[in-house]
Structures are given as C-alpha cells and as structure tokens.
C-alpha cells in the first residue's frame, strides 16, 4: 500500500480533479496547505524598510489544495497520475505528486 499526495498550485483544477476521482471510485482527503516561503514572508515583522523588495511583491495564495489517497498498488497510482495530468494538462508548473509507502492501515474497506 502507498499514500499518494498531489499538491496543486492552482485551485481552479480541484473541482474537476475531485469529480474525476469520484467517478473512478477513489476516496481521499483534501487539506489546504501553505508554502514555507509564504509563511516565512508573512512572519517578518516589521517589514524591513530597505534591502527586501521581495516583501512588497505578490506571492502565491496561501491555500494550496493537497490531496492524499491511500492506494493498494502501482496500478492505482498510475490511474491517479493519469487523471491529474489530464485535468491539469500536465502537472509540471502546476504542482507536484509523490507517493510514500504505508506499513499499516486500519479502518479502510477492502
């Protein structure tokens, strides 16, 4: 078993991704995450008066959807990858996906 993660930078894709995942009978969770860069920039108080124009520039929205789904095998990973790549037109530049092994799960249906 694995847990599949997809962090999507552009929220506009999420409704269609979620619809396609439901049609394919995938169940998971969506969390809203914040990038480290965004959090660090928001934690600088007070804003420096010189030497940091980056504080004045616009950064990505703080809420980025992070989808995670526990899957049984590599075939399900490939299906998830395919769905997300089709909806986004390719994940590159719009987010990223990865998996991690799951050693123990209790409470999920077979």
N, C-alpha and C positions, 0 to 999 in steps of 0.2 A: 504494500500500500504506500501511497505517496500523498502529500498535500501539494496542491497546485495553487500557486499565487499569481495573480495578474494585477499590476499597478497601472492604472490608466490615467494619463495626464490630462485628458480631455473628457470631462464629464458627459458631454453630448453623446458619446458612444454607449454609455451604460444602459439606457433603456433597451436598445436593440440587442446588446450582448445578453442582457438578462432574459429577454424574450426568447432568443435562440437557445440559451442554456436550458430554459424551462421546457421548450419544445423537444430538446434532446434528453430530457429527464435527468438533468444534473441538478443537484441541490448543494447549496453552499451558503456562504455568508459574505456580506459586503460591509467593510469598515471604511471609514473616512480617515485618511492619514494625512500627515503634514511632512514636507521635506525638512531635512536637517537645516539646509540653507535658509529656508523661510523662517524657521523657529529661531535660528541664531540671529538673523537680521532683525526680527521683532523683539529680541531680548536686549538689544543695545539701548541703554537708557543712560543719560540723554543722548540724542543723536549727535555725533561729532560735527563741529562747525566747519571743519576743513579736512581734506585728505580722504574723504569717503563719499564720492558721488554715488556709489552703489546703493547707499541708504535712500537716496532720492528717486531711484529708478523703480519701475513697476516689476514685481515678481509674480510668479505663478500663483494662482489661488491656493489657499491653504488646504482646502479639502480635495483630496485626490481619492477616488474610489479604489479600494484594494479588495479584490475578490479572492476568496480562497475556498477550495473544494477538495475534499478527501476523495481520492480515486483508487480503484483497485489495481489497475495495471497501466502499462505504457500505451495501450490502445486508447484508453480514456484520455490520457494526457494529450495524445495526438489529436483526438477529436476536439478537445478544449482549445488547443492551439489553433486548429483549423477554423473553428468558429470565430475566435477573437481576431485572427488575421483577416478573415473575410469581412467582418463587420468594420474593422478599422482601416482596411486597405493595406494592412501590414503594420505590425506593432512598432517597428523602428521609428523613433522620434515621437511616439505617442504613448510610450510606457514601456514596461518590460514584464516578462513572465519567467517563472522558475518553479522547480519542484524540490521537495525535501522528503526524505524517507519518513515513514510513520511506523513506529515499532509497536504501538499499542492503540487500539480504539475500542471503546465500549459504548454501546447505546445506538449505534448506527444499524439500520436494516441491511440485510444481505441483498 
